[in-house]
Amino acid sequence: MMHKDEQLSSIKTQLLDIFMSVEAERHQQKAKRAATRYYQARRGIELHREQRRLERHIRGDELTHHSGSP
């Protein structure tokens, strides 16, 4: 009987290890997706600012924009 209890305990331990590994992988993937979304959002903001700066430059009013004049 003791041998079967040891086997059952070993199987439970293995299942717990598998579950924990799956959860750790899931957490890593979630963090990776969040980092990717953050990077994309940050890049979008940078591109938007650069586009606005270039538009002001093309119109020739970049100097007046920075000096505070209307």
C-alpha positions in Angstrom: 0.0 0.0 0.0 2.9 2.4 0.8 4.3 2.0 -2.7 1.0 3.2 -4.3 0.8 6.2 -1.9 4.3 7.2 -2.9 3.4 6.8 -6.6 0.3 8.9 -6.1 2.3 11.6 -4.2 4.8 11.6 -7.0 2.1 12.0 -9.7 0.5 14.9 -7.7 3.9 16.6 -7.4 4.5 16.2 -11.2 1.1 17.6 -12.0 1.7 20.5 -9.7 5.1 21.2 -11.4 3.4 21.1 -14.8 0.7 23.4 -13.7 3.2 25.9 -12.2 5.3 25.8 -15.4 2.2 26.5 -17.5 1.2 29.4 -15.3 4.8 30.8 -15.4 4.8 30.6 -19.2 1.4 32.2 -19.4 2.6 35.1 -17.1 5.7 35.6 -19.3 3.6 35.7 -22.5 1.2 38.2 -20.9 4.1 40.4 -19.8 5.6 40.2 -23.2 2.4 41.2 -24.9 2.0 44.1 -22.5 5.6 45.3 -23.2 4.8 45.1 -27.0 1.7 47.2 -26.6 3.5 49.7 -24.5 6.3 50.0 -27.1 3.8 50.4 -29.9 1.9 53.1 -28.1 5.1 54.9 -27.2 6.3 54.7 -30.8 2.9 56.0 -32.0 3.2 59.0 -29.7 6.7 59.7 -30.9 5.7 59.5 -34.6 2.7 61.8 -33.9 4.9 64.4 -32.3 7.5 64.2 -35.1 4.8 64.6 -37.7 3.4 67.7 -35.9 7.0 69.1 -35.7 7.6 68.5 -39.4 4.3 70.1 -40.3 5.1 73.2 -38.3 8.6 73.3 -39.9 7.1 73.0 -43.4 4.6 75.8 -42.7 7.5 77.9 -41.4 6.1 78.6 -38.0 8.3 76.4 -35.8 10.2 79.4 -34.5 7.0 81.3 -33.5 5.6 78.1 -31.9 8.6 77.8 -29.6 8.9 81.4 -28.8 5.4 81.5 -27.4 4.1 83.9 -30.1 0.7 83.1 -31.6 
